[in-house]
Amino acid sequence: MKRLIKNGVLVDAQGEYRQDLLIEDGVIRARAAAIEPDGETELIDASGCYVMPGGIDVHTHFNIDVGIARSCDDFFSGTRAAACGGTTTIIDHMGFGPAGCNLHHQLARYHDYAADQAVIDYGFHGVVQHVDDAILHEMACMVEAGVSSFKLYLTYQYKLGDTDVLRALTRLKEVGALTAVHPENDAAIAERRAALLAAGHTAPYYHALSRPLECEAEAIGRMINLARLAVDAPLYIVHLSNGLGLEYLKLARRQGQPVWVETCPQYLLLDEQCYYKENGVDYLLSPPLRSRREQDKLWVGIAAGDIDTVATDHCNFSHAQRMTLSGGDFSRCPNGLPGVENRMLLLFTHGVLGGRISPSRFVALTSANSARLFGLWPRKGNLQLGSDADLVLMDPRGETLIRHAALHDNGDYSPYEGMRCPGRIRLTLSRGEIVARDGEFLGRRGHGRFLARAPFDPALAPELQSPCSTVAG
């Protein structure tokens, strides 16, 4: 089927264009100031809307088992929510497997989880639980299988020490992979948590006190230095929540080091006061929510081009799960927030319509930079001819009230409940197929395809983005 999108403003990471766009066989076939439909073409009127590449969320956790609980979103409900929120591709961070398992163990398991379930296209990040010669050798085979990025953890059950981190960084660079890292100083957190619990401090707010920003920033600085020692291994910092860590990253970049950074809507819009709410356990995640002062620093980084991507770290545990497991004790509560359905609208509202960023910068943050970093360019994240017709129509008019009752995940709450957002998401297309319209899911289970991603290519990696854009005819 052919579809023609008329009367909208096309937006990519470089600029804005008053053009029509023709879709055929799931890809973008033509762009021009005026394209006339034939009798076989379905017309989509995008008057008043921005026509943008569909969102790429490179940080989700669907169907993850964290030991004490399994998240309530699987690859069907999670990608359904993503589609309704304007996201057309996800890259999921695979959870830990059994102790001592090889890298392919979790890859096989996650292929089983997602096959015939996902409603949009998807990929996986590898997860490194331990490092030995066999694991280092296996990394090349994983890249050949389309997994060209790997996550290291500096905390949690399978945290890695500096020696193993250095070995992994060195090998991943050799095989053409990008290293992503969860940076928190595990020893400092353990010491602080133990002291708080010994004093009887178990309320949600003490979660934030147990993981201060210095624990995150120190680990960021350490990873930067280890990556430097690994002959400038490319490094990607996930879910940045504070300004000090951003300063370390900016310093590294000024010295020519290949480092990129992601933040999430929760760190831009929610703050530590949420932990004082009656449902404070619903906001427990790591790193924790910070102060409004830290929010402001991240927004400055967003506007200046110092932050490269906005993802969600969607890891959904219901309020019922949280209370049953924890009884209100932060140390026994599974960590993570839902948000895959809200990312695009929240950043559009508070970024573009709030005057902080241009529409083109929005595209860079939500799709283009992710596609370049994670081996999906030029198939995803742009409006070039021949690229997949993954599109979202963003309407700056009207207003959207976020209510969990209208969302499409499997949870029972939204951390953004009651927020009024100027603008709305009119339409989402995945490879030319309409998967959501005005908040209604129209896709189908199994439409999504596994994306075998290309090796990391430094020539494609994003440079610092300019906050301005141009309008072209």
C-alpha positions in Angstrom: 0.0 0.0 0.0 1.0 3.5 -0.7 0.4 6.4 1.8 0.9 10.0 1.1 1.4 12.5 4.0 0.5 16.0 2.9 0.5 19.5 4.3 2.8 18.9 7.2 6.2 20.2 8.1 8.9 17.5 7.8 11.5 17.6 10.5 14.9 15.8 10.7 17.9 16.5 12.8 19.2 19.1 10.2 16.1 21.2 9.6 12.5 21.7 8.7 10.9 21.3 5.2 7.5 22.1 3.9 7.1 19.0 1.8 4.9 16.0 1.2 6.1 12.5 1.8 5.2 9.4 -0.1 5.4 5.9 1.5 5.5 2.7 -0.5 6.3 -0.9 0.6 7.2 0.3 4.1 9.9 2.8 3.1 10.1 6.5 2.2 9.9 6.8 -1.6 9.6 10.5 -2.4 9.6 13.9 -0.9 8.6 17.1 -2.7 6.8 20.4 -2.2 3.7 18.9 -3.8 3.0 15.2 -4.5 -0.3 14.3 -6.0 -1.9 11.0 -5.0 -3.0 8.4 -7.5 -6.1 6.1 -7.1 -4.1 3.5 -5.0 -2.7 6.0 -2.5 -4.2 6.6 1.0 -4.0 10.3 1.9 -2.9 11.4 5.4 -3.6 15.1 6.1 -0.8 16.4 8.4 -2.0 20.0 8.4 -0.6 21.8 11.4 1.7 18.9 12.4 5.3 18.2 12.5 6.2 14.9 10.6 9.2 13.4 12.3 11.1 10.2 12.4 9.5 7.8 14.9 11.2 7.7 18.3 14.0 5.3 19.1 14.1 4.4 22.8 17.5 2.8 23.4 16.9 2.1 27.1 14.0 -0.2 28.0 13.7 -3.2 30.3 10.9 -5.4 29.2 10.1 -8.7 30.9 13.2 -8.3 33.1 13.7 -10.5 36.1 15.5 -8.6 38.9 15.7 -11.5 41.3 12.9 -10.4 43.6 10.4 -9.6 40.9 9.7 -9.6 37.2 8.6 -6.4 35.5 5.0 -6.3 34.5 5.6 -5.2 30.9 6.5 -7.9 28.4 7.5 -7.2 24.8 3.8 -6.9 23.7 2.5 -4.5 26.3 5.8 -2.6 26.4 6.0 -2.0 22.6 2.3 -1.3 22.4 2.8 1.5 24.9 5.8 2.7 23.0 3.9 2.8 19.7 1.0 4.8 21.2 3.6 7.3 22.5 5.3 7.8 19.1 8.2 5.4 19.5 8.8 3.0 16.6 12.0 1.3 17.7 13.3 0.1 21.1 16.7 -1.4 22.1 16.2 -3.4 25.2 18.8 -3.9 27.9 18.8 -7.6 28.6 18.6 -8.6 32.2 21.1 -10.8 34.0 21.0 -14.6 33.4 22.2 -17.5 35.6 25.6 -17.1 37.2 28.4 -18.0 34.8 26.2 -18.0 31.7 27.7 -16.9 28.4 26.6 -13.9 26.4 24.4 -15.9 23.9 22.4 -17.4 26.8 20.5 -14.2 27.4 20.3 -13.3 23.7 18.5 -16.6 23.0 16.2 -16.0 25.9 15.3 -12.5 24.8 14.7 -13.6 21.2 12.1 -16.0 22.7 10.6 -13.2 24.7 10.2 -10.8 21.8 9.5 -13.0 18.8 5.9 -12.8 17.6 5.2 -10.3 20.5 6.7 -6.9 19.6 4.5 -4.5 17.7 7.4 -2.3 16.7 11.0 -3.1 15.6 13.5 -3.9 18.3 17.1 -4.8 19.1 19.1 -5.9 22.2 22.1 -4.6 24.1 24.4 -7.4 25.4 24.9 -7.7 29.1 28.3 -8.5 30.6 28.0 -10.3 34.0 31.6 -11.5 34.3 34.7 -11.3 32.2 37.0 -14.1 31.3 38.8 -15.2 28.1 35.7 -17.1 26.8 33.5 -14.0 27.3 36.0 -11.8 25.6 36.2 -14.2 22.6 32.4 -14.4 22.4 31.9 -10.7 22.0 32.9 -10.8 18.3 30.2 -13.4 17.6 27.6 -11.3 19.3 28.5 -8.3 17.1 28.1 -10.6 14.1 24.7 -11.5 15.4 23.6 -7.8 15.3 24.3 -7.0 19.0 26.8 -4.1 18.7 26.5 -2.6 22.2 27.0 -4.0 25.6 26.1 -2.9 29.1 28.4 -3.0 32.1 27.2 -2.5 35.7 29.3 -0.9 38.4 26.7 -1.9 41.0 24.1 -4.6 41.6 24.6 -8.4 41.7 27.0 -8.7 38.8 28.9 -5.5 39.2 32.4 -5.5 37.5 35.6 -4.4 39.1 38.1 -2.1 37.4 40.2 -4.8 35.9 37.3 -6.5 34.2 35.9 -3.2 33.0 39.2 -2.3 31.4 39.4 -5.7 29.7 35.8 -5.4 28.4 36.4 -1.8 27.1 39.5 -2.9 25.3 37.9 -5.9 23.7 34.6 -4.2 22.8 36.5 -1.5 20.9 38.4 -4.2 19.0 35.2 -5.9 17.8 33.3 -2.8 16.9 31.0 -2.4 19.8 29.9 0.5 22.0 30.2 0.1 25.7 27.2 1.4 27.8 27.6 1.6 31.5 25.4 2.0 34.6 27.7 4.2 36.7 27.3 4.2 40.5 29.9 3.6 43.2 28.7 0.3 44.7 30.9 0.4 47.8 29.8 3.9 48.8 26.1 3.1 48.3 26.4 -0.1 50.4 28.0 1.7 53.2 25.4 4.5 53.3 22.5 2.1 52.9 23.7 -0.1 55.8 24.0 2.9 58.1 20.6 4.2 57.2 18.9 0.8 57.7 20.8 0.3 61.0 19.2 3.6 62.2 15.8 2.5 61.1 15.5 4.8 58.1 13.5 2.8 55.6 11.1 5.4 54.1 11.4 6.1 50.3 13.3 9.4 50.8 16.2 7.5 52.3 16.7 5.7 49.0 17.9 9.1 47.5 20.1 9.7 50.5 21.7 6.3 50.1 22.7 7.1 46.5 23.8 10.7 46.4 24.9 12.3 43.1 28.6 12.0 44.0 28.2 8.2 43.9 27.1 8.5 40.3 29.5 11.2 39.3 32.5 9.4 40.7 31.7 6.3 38.7 31.3 8.4 35.6 34.7 9.9 36.1 36.2 6.5 36.7 34.7 5.0 33.6 35.9 7.9 31.5 39.5 7.4 32.7 39.3 3.6 32.2 38.0 4.2 28.6 40.9 6.5 28.0 43.3 3.8 29.2 41.6 1.4 26.8 43.0 3.6 24.0 39.8 5.8 23.8 37.3 3.0 23.8 33.9 4.5 22.8 31.7 5.0 25.9 28.0 5.7 26.5 26.7 6.7 29.9 23.1 5.8 30.6 20.5 7.6 32.6 22.5 10.7 33.7 20.8 12.4 36.6 23.2 15.2 37.7 25.2 18.1 36.7 28.6 17.1 38.2 28.6 13.9 36.0 27.8 16.1 33.0 30.8 18.3 33.8 33.1 15.3 33.8 31.7 14.2 30.4 32.2 17.7 29.0 35.8 17.8 30.1 36.4 14.4 28.5 34.9 15.6 25.2 37.0 18.8 25.2 40.0 16.4 25.3 38.7 14.6 22.3 37.5 11.5 24.1 34.6 9.6 22.4 31.9 9.7 25.1 28.2 10.1 24.8 25.5 10.5 27.3 21.8 9.8 27.8 19.3 11.2 30.2 15.6 10.4 30.8 12.4 12.4 31.3 12.1 11.6 35.0 15.4 13.4 35.6 14.2 16.4 33.7 10.7 16.6 35.2 10.4 14.8 38.5 12.4 15.6 41.6 13.2 14.2 45.0 10.1 15.7 46.6 8.2 12.8 45.0 9.7 10.5 47.7 7.6 12.3 50.3 4.3 11.4 48.6 2.0 8.8 50.1 3.0 6.6 47.1 6.7 7.4 47.4 7.7 3.8 46.6 6.4 4.3 43.1 9.3 6.7 42.4 12.1 4.4 43.5 14.7 4.0 40.7 18.5 4.1 40.5 20.0 6.6 40.2 17.3 8.3 42.2 15.4 11.5 41.4 17.5 14.6 42.2 16.8 18.2 43.2 15.3 20.8 40.9 18.8 22.4 40.7 20.1 19.2 39.0 17.1 19.2 36.6 18.1 22.7 35.5 21.7 21.6 34.8 20.4 18.8 32.6 18.1 21.1 30.7 21.1 23.3 30.0 23.0 20.3 28.7 20.0 19.3 26.5 19.9 22.8 24.9 23.6 23.1 24.5 24.1 19.8 22.8 26.1 18.2 25.7 23.5 15.5 26.2 23.0 13.2 23.2 19.9 11.1 23.7 16.8 11.0 25.8 15.6 7.5 26.6 13.4 6.2 29.3 14.9 3.3 31.3 11.4 1.9 31.3 11.3 -0.8 34.0 7.7 -1.2 35.1 6.8 -2.6 38.5 3.2 -2.0 39.6 2.4 -0.2 42.9 0.9 -3.5 44.0 4.2 -5.3 43.3 6.2 -2.6 45.1 4.1 -2.6 48.2 3.8 -6.4 48.5 7.6 -6.9 48.2 8.7 -3.9 50.2 6.1 -2.9 52.7 7.3 0.6 52.2 11.0 -0.3 52.9 13.1 1.3 50.1 15.8 -1.4 50.4 13.4 -4.2 49.5 11.6 -2.5 46.7 12.3 -3.3 43.0 13.7 -0.2 41.2 12.5 1.4 38.0 9.8 3.6 36.5 7.4 3.2 33.6 7.5 5.9 30.9 8.0 4.5 27.4 4.6 5.9 26.3 5.2 9.4 27.7 8.8 10.2 26.6 8.1 11.8 23.2 5.2 14.0 24.4 6.9 15.1 27.5 10.0 16.2 25.7 8.0 17.8 22.9 5.9 19.7 25.5 8.6 20.8 27.8 11.4 21.0 25.3 10.0 22.2 21.9 6.8 24.0 23.0 8.6 25.2 26.2 11.1 27.0 24.0 14.1 25.1 25.3 15.0 23.2 22.0 14.1 23.3 18.4 12.1 20.6 16.6 15.3 19.5 14.9 17.1 19.1 18.2 14.1 17.1 19.4 14.6 14.7 16.5 18.3 14.4 17.3 17.6 13.6 21.0 14.7 11.1 20.4 15.9 9.2 17.3 18.7 10.5 15.0 21.5 10.4 17.5 20.4 7.0 18.8 20.3 5.6 15.3 23.9 6.8 14.6 25.3 5.5 17.9 23.6 2.1 17.8 24.1 0.8 14.3 20.6 1.8 12.9 21.6 4.6 10.6 20.4 5.4 7.9 17.6 2.9 8.1 16.1 4.5 11.2 16.1 8.0 12.7 15.8 10.1 9.5 13.5 11.0 6.5 15.9 10.0 3.7 14.6 8.2 0.7 14.8 4.5 1.2 14.7 4.7 5.0 12.0 2.8 6.9 8.8 4.8 7.0 8.9 5.0 10.8 7.1 8.3 11.5 5.2 10.2 14.1 2.9 13.2 13.6 3.4 15.6 16.5 0.6 18.2 16.8 1.5 21.4 18.8 -2.2 22.2 19.1 -4.6 21.0 21.8 -3.6 19.4 25.1 -3.1 16.0 26.5 -3.8 15.0 30.1 -1.7 12.1 31.2 -3.8 9.5 33.0 -2.7 5.9 33.5 -6.2 4.8 32.6 -5.6 6.0 29.0 -2.1 4.4 28.7 -1.2 1.0 27.3 1.3 -0.6 29.6 0.5 -3.4 32.1 1.2 -1.4 35.2 -1.3 0.4 37.6 0.1 3.9 37.8 2.0 6.6 35.9 4.7 8.8 37.6 3.4 11.6 35.4 -0.3 11.2 36.4 -2.3 14.4 36.1 0.3 16.3 34.0 -1.3 18.5 31.4 0.8 18.6 28.3 0.3 21.1 25.5 0.3 19.2 22.2 -0.6 15.7 21.2 0.6 12.7 19.2 -1.7 12.3 16.3 -0.3 9.3 14.4 2.5 6.7 14.6 3.6 4.6 11.6 6.0 1.6 11.8 7.4 0.7 8.4 4.5 2.5 6.8 1.8 0.7 8.8 -0.4 2.8 11.1 0.1 1.4 14.6 -1.5 4.1 16.7 -3.9 7.1 16.1 -4.9 9.7 18.7 -4.0 7.4 21.6 -5.7 4.3 20.2 -3.5 1.2 19.5 -4.1 0.0 15.9 -1.0 -2.3 15.5 -0.7 -6.0 15.8 1.3 -8.4 17.9 4.3 -9.7 15.9 4.6 -6.8 13.5 7.9 -5.8 15.1 11.2 -7.2 13.6 14.5 -7.9 15.2 17.1 -5.4 14.1 20.5 -6.8 13.5 22.5 -3.7 14.1 25.7 -2.7 12.4 29.0 -2.4 14.3 29.7 0.9 16.0 31.0 3.4 13.5 32.8 6.4 14.9 32.3 8.2 11.6 28.5 8.1 12.1 28.5 9.0 15.8 26.9 12.3 16.6 28.9 15.4 17.2 27.7 18.2 19.5 24.4 19.4 18.2 23.5 23.0 17.7 20.3 24.1 19.4 19.2 26.0 16.4 17.6 24.8 13.1 16.6 26.2 9.8 13.4 26.1 7.9 13.7 25.1 4.2 11.1 25.2 1.5 
